[in-house]
Amino acid sequence: MRSISERDLAVVIPLVAARIRDMTAELADLDERLDELSEAEIESRCDLQETLEHYHGTLDSLREEYETALAEGINLPGYEQLTRPFGLA
């Protein structure tokens, strides 16, 4: 039994993908000025990178549940269709 409904997954997956996109962009911005960062900003960057890894893990778990629902014949958009607008397909 799934911990979240298939239709909820169809809403949550794009939200998590959007957050990953935003955090990735923020991390790239920090990396561009890595030499100029204060110690607090470097620590914040490390925290952001760790959070990003957790979000990727969450998205992977959601993908597994979603694809299981698709395999069971539930009529929903494909996973790639949910994540493509965020550059994660």
Secondary structure as UniProt FT lines:
FT   HELIX           6..32
FT   HELIX           34..36
FT   HELIX           39..71
FT   TURN            72..73
FT   HELIX           79..83
FT   HELIX           84..86
//
